[in-house]
Amino acid sequence: MCTCISKVTGTPLQKYYSDSEAHEAVLYVKYNHDKEMKQYLCNHCGFWHLSPLSRATPSHKCIHCTGGNGMPKDTYHSKRDALVRSEIIYDERNILLSVYPCPFEDGWHLTKG
């Protein structure tokens, strides 16, 4: 069961069972609503969801670094992706985050410090 909620609208996210099914939804939204979307595999529920292309910040869980909650930190592929994600978090939750390079991997983390 998917329990993912949109941080923007507060409504449940549509779930897709495969990359190809999600990609078809991306094409549908582009054709019918002229909006650029990107599909992503959710590391929370395991289903595929869609996100506006402007919010796409690819990341993966770091195998070395953990946050204050003890959970693995997200590692962003580029400094730009990390900065975009920090701006999204600030706009939506008013939390100011800094970006720093992961000391163990080729990637970038966010921190409150």
C-alpha distances in whole Angstrom, upper triangle without the diagonal:
4,6,9,12,16,18,21,20,17,15,11,12,11,9,12,11,15,18,20,17,17,21,21,20,22,25,24,24,27,29,28,28,30,27,27,23,22,19,17,15,13,14,11,8,10,9,12,13,17,19,23,25,27,24,24,25,24,23,22,22,26,26,29,29,27,27,28,25,25,22,23,24,23,26,27,29,32,34,33,29,29,32,30,27,29,30,27,26,29,29,26,26,30,30,32,32,34,33,35,35,33,36,34,33,34,31,31,30,29,31,32,35
4,6,9,12,15,17,16,14,12,8,8,9,7,10,11,14,16,18,16,15,19,20,17,19,23,22,21,24,26,26,25,27,24,23,20,19,16,14,12,10,11,9,6,8,7,10,10,14,16,19,22,24,21,20,21,21,20,20,20,24,25,28,27,25,24,26,23,24,20,21,22,21,24,24,26,29,30,30,26,26,28,26,23,25,27,23,22,26,25,22,23,27,26,29,28,31,30,32,32,31,34,32,31,31,29,28,27,26,28,29,33
4,6,10,12,15,14,11,10,7,8,10,10,13,14,17,19,21,19,17,21,22,19,21,24,24,22,25,28,27,26,27,24,24,21,20,17,16,14,11,12,9,7,11,10,12,12,15,16,19,22,23,20,20,21,21,20,20,20,23,25,27,26,24,23,24,21,22,19,20,21,20,23,24,26,29,30,29,25,25,27,25,22,24,25,21,20,23,23,20,20,24,24,27,26,29,29,31,31,30,33,32,31,31,29,28,26,25,26,27,30
4,7,9,12,12,10,9,6,6,9,9,12,14,16,17,20,18,16,19,20,18,18,22,22,20,23,25,24,23,25,21,21,17,17,14,13,12,9,10,8,7,10,10,11,9,12,13,16,18,19,16,16,17,18,17,18,18,22,24,26,24,22,21,22,20,21,18,19,19,18,21,21,23,25,26,26,22,22,23,21,18,20,21,18,17,20,20,16,17,21,21,24,23,26,26,28,29,28,31,30,28,29,26,25,23,22,24,24,28
4,6,9,8,6,5,4,5,9,11,14,17,19,19,22,20,17,20,21,18,19,22,21,19,22,25,23,22,23,20,20,17,17,16,15,15,12,13,11,11,14,13,13,11,12,12,15,18,18,15,16,18,19,19,20,20,24,26,28,26,24,22,23,21,23,20,21,20,19,22,22,24,26,26,25,22,22,23,20,17,19,20,16,15,18,17,14,15,19,19,22,22,25,25,28,29,29,32,32,30,30,27,25,23,22,23,24,27
4,5,5,5,5,6,6,9,12,15,18,19,19,22,19,16,19,20,17,17,20,20,17,20,22,21,19,20,17,17,14,15,14,14,15,12,15,13,13,16,14,13,10,10,10,12,15,15,12,14,16,17,18,19,20,24,27,29,26,24,23,24,22,24,21,22,21,19,21,21,23,24,25,23,20,20,20,18,15,17,17,13,13,16,14,11,13,17,18,20,21,24,24,27,28,28,32,31,30,29,26,24,22,21,23,23,27
4,6,6,8,9,10,13,15,18,21,22,22,24,23,19,21,23,20,19,23,22,19,22,25,24,21,22,18,18,16,16,16,15,17,14,16,14,15,18,17,16,13,13,11,12,15,14,11,14,15,17,17,19,20,23,26,27,25,23,21,21,20,23,20,21,19,17,20,19,22,23,23,21,18,18,18,15,13,14,14,10,10,12,11,8,9,13,14,17,17,20,21,24,26,26,30,30,28,28,25,22,20,18,20,20,23
4,6,8,11,11,14,16,19,23,24,23,25,23,20,21,23,19,18,22,21,18,20,23,21,18,19,16,16,15,16,17,17,18,16,19,17,18,20,19,18,14,13,11,11,14,13,11,14,16,18,19,22,23,26,29,30,28,26,24,25,24,26,24,24,22,20,22,21,24,24,24,21,19,19,19,16,14,15,14,10,11,13,10,7,10,13,15,18,19,22,23,26,28,28,32,33,31,30,26,24,23,20,22,22,25
4,5,9,10,12,16,19,22,24,23,25,23,20,22,23,19,19,22,20,17,20,22,20,18,19,17,18,16,18,18,18,20,18,20,18,19,21,19,18,14,14,12,13,16,16,14,17,19,21,22,24,25,29,32,33,31,29,26,27,26,28,26,26,25,23,25,24,27,27,27,25,22,23,22,19,18,19,18,14,14,16,14,11,13,16,18,21,22,26,26,30,31,32,35,36,34,33,30,28,26,24,25,25,29
4,7,9,12,15,19,22,24,24,26,23,20,23,24,20,21,24,23,20,23,25,23,21,23,20,20,18,19,19,19,19,17,19,16,17,19,18,18,15,15,14,15,19,18,16,18,20,22,22,24,24,28,30,32,30,27,25,25,24,26,24,25,24,22,25,25,27,28,28,27,24,23,24,21,18,20,19,15,15,17,15,12,13,17,18,21,22,26,27,30,32,31,35,35,34,33,30,28,26,24,25,24,28
4,6,9,12,16,19,21,22,23,21,18,21,21,18,19,22,20,18,21,23,21,19,21,19,20,17,18,18,18,18,16,18,16,15,18,16,16,13,13,13,15,19,19,17,19,21,22,23,24,25,29,31,33,31,29,27,28,26,28,25,26,25,24,26,26,28,30,30,28,25,25,26,23,20,22,22,18,18,20,18,15,17,20,22,25,25,29,29,32,33,33,37,37,35,35,31,30,28,26,27,27,31
4,7,9,13,15,18,19,21,18,16,19,20,16,18,21,19,18,21,23,21,20,22,19,20,17,17,16,16,16,13,16,13,12,15,13,13,11,12,13,15,19,20,17,18,20,21,22,23,23,27,29,31,30,28,26,27,25,27,24,25,24,22,25,25,27,29,30,28,25,25,26,23,21,23,23,19,19,22,20,17,18,22,23,26,26,29,29,32,33,32,36,35,33,33,30,29,27,26,28,28,32
4,6,10,13,15,15,17,15,12,15,16,13,14,17,16,15,18,20,19,18,20,17,17,14,14,12,12,12,11,14,12,11,13,10,10,7,8,10,13,16,17,15,15,17,18,19,20,21,25,27,30,28,27,26,27,25,26,23,23,23,21,23,23,24,26,27,26,22,23,24,21,19,22,22,18,18,21,20,17,19,22,23,26,25,28,28,30,31,30,34,33,31,31,28,27,25,25,27,27,31
4,7,10,12,13,15,12,10,13,13,10,12,15,14,13,16,18,17,16,18,16,16,13,13,11,12,12,11,15,14,12,12,9,8,6,8,10,13,16,18,16,17,19,19,20,21,23,27,29,32,31,29,28,30,28,29,26,26,25,23,25,24,26,28,29,27,24,25,27,23,21,24,24,21,21,25,23,20,22,26,27,29,29,31,30,33,33,32,36,35,33,32,29,29,28,27,30,31,34
4,7,9,11,12,10,8,12,13,10,13,16,15,15,18,20,19,19,21,18,18,14,13,10,10,10,9,13,12,9,9,6,6,5,8,12,15,17,20,18,17,19,18,19,20,21,25,27,30,29,28,28,30,27,28,24,24,24,22,24,23,25,27,29,28,24,25,27,24,22,25,26,22,23,26,25,22,24,28,28,30,29,31,30,32,32,31,35,33,31,31,28,28,27,27,30,31,35
4,6,8,9,6,6,9,10,9,11,14,14,14,17,18,18,19,20,18,17,14,13,9,10,9,10,13,14,11,10,6,5,6,9,12,16,17,20,19,17,19,18,20,20,22,25,27,30,30,29,29,32,29,30,26,25,25,23,24,24,24,27,29,28,24,26,28,25,23,27,27,24,25,28,27,25,27,30,30,32,31,33,32,33,33,32,35,33,31,30,28,29,28,29,31,33,36
4,7,9,7,8,11,12,12,14,16,16,17,20,21,22,22,24,22,20,17,15,11,11,10,11,13,14,11,9,6,6,9,12,16,19,20,23,21,20,21,19,20,20,22,25,26,30,30,29,30,32,30,30,26,25,26,23,25,25,25,28,31,30,26,28,30,28,26,29,30,27,27,31,30,28,30,33,33,34,33,35,33,34,34,32,35,33,31,30,29,29,29,30,33,35,38
4,5,5,6,9,10,11,13,14,15,17,19,20,21,22,23,21,19,16,13,10,10,9,11,14,15,13,10,7,6,10,12,15,18,19,22,21,18,20,18,19,19,21,24,26,29,30,29,30,33,31,30,26,25,25,23,24,23,23,26,29,28,25,26,29,27,25,28,29,27,28,31,31,29,30,34,33,35,33,34,32,33,32,31,34,32,29,28,27,28,28,29,32,35,38
4,6,5,6,9,10,10,12,14,15,16,18,20,20,21,19,16,13,11,7,8,8,11,14,16,14,11,9,7,9,10,13,16,16,19,18,16,17,15,17,17,20,23,25,28,28,29,29,32,31,30,26,25,24,21,22,21,21,23,26,25,22,24,27,24,23,27,27,25,26,30,29,27,29,32,32,33,31,32,30,31,30,29,32,30,27,26,25,26,26,28,31,33,36
4,5,5,6,9,10,11,12,14,15,16,18,19,20,18,16,14,12,9,11,11,15,17,19,17,15,12,10,12,12,15,17,17,21,20,18,20,18,20,21,24,27,28,32,32,32,33,36,34,34,30,28,28,25,25,24,23,26,29,28,24,27,29,27,26,29,30,27,29,32,31,30,32,35,35,36,34,35,33,34,33,32,35,33,30,29,28,29,30,31,34,37,40
4,5,5,7,9,10,11,13,14,15,16,18,19,17,16,13,12,9,11,12,14,17,19,16,14,11,9,10,11,14,17,17,21,20,18,21,19,21,22,25,28,30,33,33,33,33,36,34,34,30,29,29,26,26,25,25,28,30,29,26,28,30,27,26,29,30,27,28,32,31,29,31,34,34,36,34,36,34,35,35,34,37,35,32,31,29,30,31,32,35,37,40
4,5,5,6,9,10,11,12,14,15,16,16,15,13,10,9,6,8,9,12,15,17,15,13,10,6,7,7,11,13,14,17,16,15,17,16,18,19,22,26,28,31,31,30,30,33,31,32,28,26,26,23,24,22,22,25,27,25,22,24,26,23,22,26,26,23,25,28,27,25,28,31,31,32,31,32,30,32,32,31,34,33,30,29,27,27,28,28,31,33,37
4,5,5,6,9,10,11,12,14,15,15,13,12,9,8,6,9,11,14,18,19,18,16,13,9,10,9,11,13,13,17,17,15,17,16,19,20,23,27,29,32,32,32,32,35,34,34,30,28,27,24,24,22,22,24,27,25,22,24,26,23,23,26,26,24,26,29,28,26,29,32,32,33,32,33,31,32,32,31,35,33,30,28,27,27,28,29,32,35,38
4,5,5,6,9,10,11,12,14,14,14,13,11,11,10,13,14,17,21,22,20,18,15,12,12,11,14,15,15,19,19,18,21,20,23,24,27,30,32,36,35,35,35,38,37,37,33,32,31,27,28,26,26,27,30,28,25,28,29,26,26,29,29,26,28,31,30,28,31,34,34,36,35,36,34,36,35,35,38,37,34,32,30,31,32,32,36,38,41
4,5,5,6,9,10,10,11,12,11,11,9,9,8,12,14,16,19,20,19,17,14,11,9,8,11,12,13,17,17,16,19,19,22,23,26,30,32,35,34,34,34,36,35,35,32,30,29,26,27,25,25,27,29,27,24,26,28,24,24,27,27,24,26,29,27,25,28,31,32,33,32,34,33,35,34,34,38,37,33,32,30,30,30,31,34,35,39
4,5,5,6,9,10,10,10,9,7,6,6,7,11,14,16,19,21,19,18,15,11,10,7,9,10,10,14,14,13,17,17,20,22,25,28,31,34,33,33,33,35,34,35,31,29,28,25,25,23,23,24,26,24,21,24,25,21,21,25,24,21,24,27,25,24,27,29,30,31,30,32,30,32,32,32,36,35,31,30,27,28,28,29,32,34,37
4,6,5,6,8,10,9,9,9,8,10,10,14,17,19,23,24,23,21,18,15,13,11,13,13,13,16,17,16,20,20,23,25,28,31,34,37,36,36,36,39,38,38,35,33,32,28,28,26,25,26,29,26,24,27,28,24,24,28,27,25,27,30,28,27,30,33,33,34,34,35,33,35,35,35,39,38,34,32,30,31,32,32,35,37,40
4,5,5,6,8,9,9,10,10,12,12,16,18,20,24,25,23,22,19,15,14,12,14,13,15,18,19,18,22,22,25,27,30,34,36,39,38,38,38,40,39,39,36,35,33,30,30,28,28,29,31,29,26,29,30,26,26,29,28,25,28,31,28,27,30,33,34,35,35,36,35,37,37,37,41,40,37,35,33,33,34,34,37,38,42
4,6,5,5,6,6,8,7,10,11,15,18,19,23,24,23,22,18,15,13,10,11,10,12,15,16,16,20,21,24,26,29,32,35,38,37,36,36,38,37,38,34,33,32,28,29,26,26,27,29,26,24,26,27,23,23,26,25,22,25,27,25,24,27,30,31,32,32,33,32,35,35,36,39,39,36,34,31,31,31,31,34,35,39
4,6,6,4,5,6,7,10,12,16,19,21,25,26,25,24,21,17,15,12,12,11,11,14,16,16,19,21,24,27,30,33,36,38,37,37,37,39,38,39,36,34,32,29,29,26,26,26,28,25,23,26,26,23,23,27,25,23,26,28,25,25,28,31,32,33,32,33,32,35,35,35,39,39,35,33,31,31,31,31,35,36,39
4,6,6,8,10,11,14,15,19,22,24,28,29,28,27,23,20,18,15,16,14,15,18,20,20,23,24,28,30,33,36,39,42,41,41,40,43,42,43,39,38,36,32,33,30,29,30,32,29,27,30,30,26,27,30,29,26,29,31,29,28,32,34,35,36,36,37,36,38,38,39,43,42,39,37,34,34,35,35,38,40,43
4,6,8,11,12,15,17,20,23,25,28,29,27,27,23,20,18,15,16,15,16,18,20,21,24,26,29,31,34,37,40,43,42,41,41,43,41,43,39,38,37,33,34,31,31,32,33,30,28,31,31,27,28,31,29,26,29,31,28,27,31,33,35,36,36,38,37,40,40,41,44,44,41,39,36,36,36,36,39,40,43
4,5,9,10,14,16,19,22,23,27,28,27,26,23,20,17,14,14,12,14,16,17,18,22,24,27,30,33,36,39,41,40,39,38,40,39,41,37,36,35,31,32,29,29,30,31,28,26,28,28,24,25,28,26,23,26,28,25,24,28,30,32,33,33,35,34,37,38,38,42,42,39,37,34,34,34,33,36,37,40
4,7,10,13,16,19,23,24,27,28,28,27,24,21,18,14,14,11,12,14,16,17,21,23,26,29,32,35,38,40,39,39,38,40,39,41,37,36,34,31,31,28,28,28,29,25,24,27,26,23,24,27,25,22,25,27,24,24,28,30,31,32,32,34,33,35,36,37,41,41,37,35,33,32,33,32,35,36,39
4,6,10,13,16,20,21,24,25,25,24,21,18,15,11,10,8,9,10,13,14,17,19,23,26,29,31,35,37,36,35,34,36,36,37,34,32,30,27,27,24,24,24,26,22,20,23,23,19,20,23,21,19,22,24,21,21,24,26,28,29,29,30,29,32,32,33,37,37,34,32,29,28,29,28,31,33,36
4,7,10,13,17,19,22,23,23,23,20,16,14,10,9,6,6,8,10,11,14,16,19,22,26,29,32,34,33,33,32,34,34,35,32,30,28,24,24,21,21,21,23,19,17,20,20,17,18,21,20,17,21,23,20,20,24,26,27,27,27,28,27,29,29,30,34,34,31,28,26,25,26,26,29,31,34
4,7,10,13,15,18,20,20,19,16,13,10,6,5,4,5,8,9,9,12,13,17,20,23,26,29,31,30,30,29,32,31,32,28,27,25,21,22,19,19,20,22,19,16,19,20,16,16,20,19,16,19,22,20,19,22,25,25,26,25,27,25,28,28,28,32,32,29,27,24,24,24,24,27,29,32
4,7,10,12,15,17,17,16,14,10,8,6,5,6,5,9,9,7,10,11,14,16,20,23,25,28,27,27,27,30,29,29,26,24,22,19,19,17,16,18,20,17,15,17,19,16,15,19,19,16,19,22,20,20,23,25,25,26,24,25,24,26,26,26,29,29,25,24,21,21,22,22,26,28,31
4,7,9,13,15,14,13,10,7,6,4,6,9,9,12,11,9,12,11,13,15,18,21,24,27,26,26,26,29,28,28,24,23,22,18,19,17,17,19,21,20,16,19,20,18,17,20,21,18,20,23,22,21,23,26,26,27,25,27,25,27,26,26,29,28,25,24,21,22,22,23,26,28,31
4,6,9,11,12,10,9,5,6,6,8,11,11,13,11,9,10,9,10,12,14,18,20,23,23,23,23,26,24,24,21,19,18,15,15,14,15,17,20,19,15,17,19,17,15,19,20,17,18,22,22,20,22,25,24,25,23,24,23,24,24,23,26,25,22,21,19,19,19,20,24,26,29
4,6,9,9,6,6,4,7,9,11,14,14,17,14,12,12,10,11,11,13,17,18,22,22,21,22,25,23,23,19,17,17,14,15,15,16,19,21,21,17,18,21,19,17,20,22,19,20,24,24,22,23,26,25,26,24,25,24,25,24,23,26,24,22,21,19,20,20,21,24,26,29
4,5,6,5,6,6,7,10,11,14,15,17,14,12,13,11,11,11,12,16,18,21,20,19,19,22,20,20,16,15,15,13,15,15,17,19,21,21,17,18,21,19,16,19,21,18,18,22,22,20,21,24,23,24,22,24,23,24,24,22,25,24,22,22,19,19,19,19,22,24,27
4,6,6,8,9,11,13,14,18,18,20,16,14,14,12,10,9,9,13,14,17,17,16,16,19,17,17,13,12,12,11,13,14,16,19,21,21,18,18,21,19,16,19,21,19,18,22,23,21,21,24,22,24,22,23,22,22,22,20,23,21,19,20,18,18,17,18,20,22,25
4,6,8,10,11,14,15,18,20,21,17,16,16,14,13,12,11,15,16,19,18,17,16,19,16,16,12,13,14,12,15,17,19,22,23,24,20,19,22,21,17,20,22,19,18,22,22,20,20,23,22,24,22,24,23,24,24,22,25,24,22,23,21,20,19,19,21,22,25
4,6,9,10,13,15,19,21,22,19,18,18,17,16,15,15,18,19,22,22,20,20,22,19,19,16,16,17,16,19,20,22,25,26,26,22,22,25,23,20,23,25,21,21,24,25,22,22,26,25,27,25,27,26,28,28,26,29,27,25,26,24,24,22,22,24,26,29
4,7,9,13,15,19,20,22,19,17,18,16,15,14,14,18,19,22,22,21,22,24,21,21,17,17,18,16,18,19,21,24,26,26,22,23,25,24,21,24,26,23,22,26,26,24,25,28,27,29,27,28,27,28,27,25,28,26,24,25,23,23,22,23,26,28,31
4,7,10,13,17,18,21,18,16,18,16,16,16,17,20,22,25,25,24,24,27,24,24,20,20,20,18,20,20,22,25,27,26,22,23,26,24,21,24,26,22,23,26,26,24,25,28,28,29,28,30,28,30,29,28,31,29,27,27,25,25,24,25,27,29,32
4,7,10,14,15,18,15,14,15,14,15,15,17,21,23,26,25,25,25,28,25,26,22,21,21,18,19,19,20,23,25,24,20,22,24,21,19,23,24,21,21,25,25,22,24,27,27,28,27,29,27,29,28,27,30,29,26,26,23,24,24,24,27,29,32
4,7,10,12,15,13,12,14,13,15,16,18,22,24,27,26,25,25,27,25,26,22,21,21,18,20,19,20,22,24,22,19,20,22,19,17,21,21,18,19,22,21,19,21,25,24,26,25,27,26,28,28,27,31,29,27,26,24,23,23,23,26,27,31
4,7,9,12,10,10,12,13,15,17,20,23,26,28,27,27,26,29,27,28,24,23,22,19,20,18,19,21,23,21,17,19,21,17,16,20,20,16,18,21,20,18,21,24,24,25,25,26,25,27,28,27,31,30,27,26,24,23,23,23,26,28,31
4,6,8,6,7,10,11,14,16,19,22,25,27,26,25,25,27,26,27,24,22,21,17,18,16,18,19,20,18,14,16,17,14,13,16,16,13,15,18,16,15,18,21,21,22,22,23,22,25,25,25,29,29,26,25,22,21,21,20,23,25,28
4,5,5,7,10,13,16,19,21,24,28,30,28,28,27,29,28,29,26,25,23,19,20,17,18,19,20,17,14,16,17,13,13,16,15,12,15,17,15,15,18,20,21,22,22,23,22,25,26,27,30,30,27,26,23,22,22,21,24,25,29
4,5,5,9,11,14,18,21,23,27,29,27,27,27,29,29,30,27,25,23,19,19,16,16,16,17,14,12,15,15,12,12,16,15,13,16,18,17,17,20,22,22,22,22,22,21,24,24,25,29,29,26,23,21,20,21,21,24,25,28
4,6,8,12,15,18,21,23,27,29,27,27,26,28,28,29,26,25,22,18,18,15,16,15,16,12,11,13,13,9,10,13,11,10,13,15,13,14,17,19,19,19,19,20,19,22,23,24,28,28,25,23,20,19,19,19,22,23,26
4,6,9,12,15,18,21,24,26,24,23,22,25,24,26,23,21,19,15,16,13,14,14,15,12,9,11,11,8,8,11,10,8,10,13,12,12,15,16,17,17,16,18,17,20,21,22,26,26,23,22,18,17,17,16,19,20,23
4,6,9,13,16,18,22,24,22,22,22,24,24,25,22,20,17,14,14,11,12,12,13,11,8,11,12,9,8,12,12,10,13,16,15,15,17,19,19,19,18,18,17,19,19,20,24,24,21,19,16,15,16,16,19,21,24
4,6,10,13,15,19,20,19,19,19,22,22,22,19,17,14,11,10,7,8,9,10,9,5,7,9,7,6,10,11,10,12,15,15,15,17,19,17,17,15,15,13,15,16,16,20,20,17,15,12,11,12,12,16,18,21
4,7,11,13,16,18,17,18,18,22,21,21,18,15,13,9,9,6,7,9,11,11,7,9,12,11,9,13,15,13,15,18,19,18,20,21,20,20,17,17,15,16,15,15,19,18,15,14,11,11,12,13,17,20,22
4,7,9,12,14,14,14,15,18,18,18,15,12,10,6,5,4,6,9,11,12,8,9,12,12,10,13,15,14,15,18,19,19,20,21,19,19,16,16,14,14,13,13,16,15,12,12,9,9,10,11,15,18,20
4,6,9,12,12,13,14,17,17,16,13,9,8,6,5,7,8,12,14,15,12,12,15,15,13,16,18,17,17,20,22,21,22,23,21,21,18,18,15,15,14,12,15,14,11,12,9,10,10,13,16,19,21
4,6,9,9,9,11,15,14,12,9,6,6,5,6,9,11,14,16,17,15,13,17,18,15,16,20,19,18,21,23,22,22,23,21,21,18,18,16,15,14,12,14,12,11,12,11,11,10,12,15,18,20
4,5,6,8,10,14,14,12,10,6,6,6,6,9,11,14,15,18,15,14,17,19,16,17,21,21,19,22,25,24,23,25,22,21,18,17,15,13,12,9,11,9,8,10,9,10,9,12,14,17,18
4,6,8,12,15,15,12,10,7,8,10,9,13,14,17,19,21,19,18,21,22,20,21,25,24,23,26,28,27,26,28,25,24,21,20,18,16,14,11,12,9,9,12,12,13,12,15,17,20,21
4,7,10,14,14,11,10,7,8,11,10,14,15,18,18,21,20,18,21,23,21,21,25,25,23,26,28,28,27,28,24,23,20,19,17,15,13,9,9,7,8,12,12,13,12,14,15,18,19
4,7,10,11,9,8,6,6,9,9,13,15,17,17,20,18,16,19,21,18,18,22,22,20,22,25,25,23,24,20,20,16,16,14,12,11,8,9,8,10,13,11,11,9,11,12,15,15
4,7,8,5,5,4,5,9,11,14,17,19,19,21,19,16,19,21,18,17,21,21,19,21,24,23,21,22,19,19,16,16,15,14,14,11,12,12,13,16,14,13,10,11,11,13,14
4,5,5,6,6,6,9,11,14,18,19,18,21,19,15,18,19,16,15,19,19,16,18,21,20,18,19,15,15,13,14,14,13,14,12,14,15,16,18,15,13,10,9,8,10,11
4,5,8,10,9,13,15,18,21,22,21,23,22,18,20,22,18,17,20,20,17,18,22,21,18,19,15,16,14,15,16,16,17,15,17,18,19,21,19,17,13,12,10,10,11
4,6,9,10,13,16,19,22,24,23,25,23,19,22,23,19,18,21,21,17,19,22,21,18,19,16,18,16,17,18,18,20,18,19,19,20,23,20,18,15,14,12,13,14
4,7,9,12,15,18,21,23,23,25,23,20,23,24,20,20,23,23,20,22,25,23,21,23,19,20,18,19,19,18,19,16,17,17,18,21,19,18,15,15,14,15,16
4,6,9,12,16,19,21,21,23,20,18,21,22,18,18,22,21,18,21,24,22,20,22,19,20,17,18,18,18,18,15,17,16,17,19,17,16,13,13,13,15,17
4,7,9,13,15,18,18,21,18,16,19,20,17,17,21,20,18,21,23,22,21,22,19,20,17,17,16,15,15,12,14,13,13,16,14,13,11,12,13,15,17
4,6,10,13,15,15,17,15,12,15,16,13,14,17,17,15,18,20,20,18,20,16,17,13,14,12,12,12,10,12,12,12,14,11,10,7,8,10,12,14
4,6,10,12,13,14,11,9,13,14,11,12,15,15,13,16,19,18,18,19,16,16,13,13,12,12,12,10,13,13,12,12,9,8,6,8,11,14,16
4,7,9,10,12,10,8,12,13,11,12,16,16,15,18,20,20,20,21,18,17,14,13,10,10,9,8,11,11,8,9,6,5,5,8,11,15,17
4,6,7,9,6,6,9,10,9,11,14,14,14,17,19,19,19,20,18,17,14,13,10,10,9,9,13,13,10,9,5,5,6,9,12,16,18
4,7,8,7,8,11,12,12,14,16,16,17,20,21,22,23,24,21,20,17,16,12,12,10,10,14,13,10,7,5,7,9,12,16,19,21
4,5,5,6,9,10,11,13,14,16,17,19,20,21,22,23,21,19,16,14,10,11,9,11,14,15,12,9,6,6,10,12,15,19,20
4,5,5,6,9,10,10,12,14,15,16,18,20,21,20,18,16,13,11,7,8,8,11,14,15,13,10,8,6,9,10,13,16,17
4,5,5,6,9,10,11,12,14,15,16,18,20,19,18,16,14,12,9,11,12,14,17,19,16,13,11,9,11,12,15,18,19
4,5,5,6,9,10,11,12,14,15,17,18,18,17,16,13,12,10,12,12,14,17,18,15,13,10,9,10,11,14,17,19
4,5,5,6,9,10,11,12,14,15,16,16,14,13,10,9,6,9,10,11,15,16,14,13,9,6,7,7,10,13,15
4,5,5,6,9,10,10,12,14,15,15,13,11,9,8,7,10,12,14,18,19,17,16,12,9,10,8,11,13,15
4,5,5,6,9,10,11,12,14,14,13,12,11,11,10,13,15,17,20,22,20,18,14,12,12,11,14,15,18
4,5,5,6,9,10,11,12,13,11,11,9,10,10,13,14,16,19,21,19,17,14,11,10,9,12,13,16
4,5,5,6,9,10,10,10,8,7,6,7,8,11,14,16,19,21,19,18,15,11,10,7,9,10,13
4,5,5,6,9,10,9,9,8,8,10,11,14,17,19,22,24,23,21,18,15,13,11,13,13,16
4,5,5,6,8,9,9,10,10,13,13,17,19,20,24,25,24,22,19,16,15,12,14,14,18
4,6,5,6,7,6,8,8,11,12,16,18,19,23,24,23,22,19,16,13,10,12,11,15
4,6,5,4,5,6,7,11,13,16,20,21,24,26,25,24,21,17,15,12,12,11,14
4,6,6,8,9,11,14,16,20,22,24,27,29,28,27,23,20,18,15,16,15,18
4,6,8,11,12,16,17,21,24,25,28,29,28,27,24,21,19,16,16,15,19
4,5,9,11,15,17,20,23,24,27,29,28,28,24,21,18,15,14,13,16
4,6,10,13,16,19,23,24,27,29,28,28,24,21,18,14,14,12,15
4,6,10,13,16,19,21,23,25,25,25,21,18,15,11,10,8,11
4,7,10,14,17,19,21,24,24,23,20,16,13,10,9,7,9
4,7,10,13,15,18,20,20,19,16,12,10,6,5,5,7
4,7,10,12,15,18,18,17,14,10,8,6,5,6,7
4,7,10,12,15,14,13,10,7,6,5,6,9,10
4,6,9,12,12,11,9,6,5,6,8,11,10
4,6,9,8,8,6,4,6,9,11,14,14
4,5,6,7,6,5,6,9,11,15,14
4,6,8,9,9,10,13,13,17,16
4,7,9,10,11,14,16,19,19
4,6,8,10,14,16,20,20
4,7,10,14,17,20,21
4,7,11,14,17,18
4,7,10,14,14
4,7,10,12
4,7,9
4,5
4
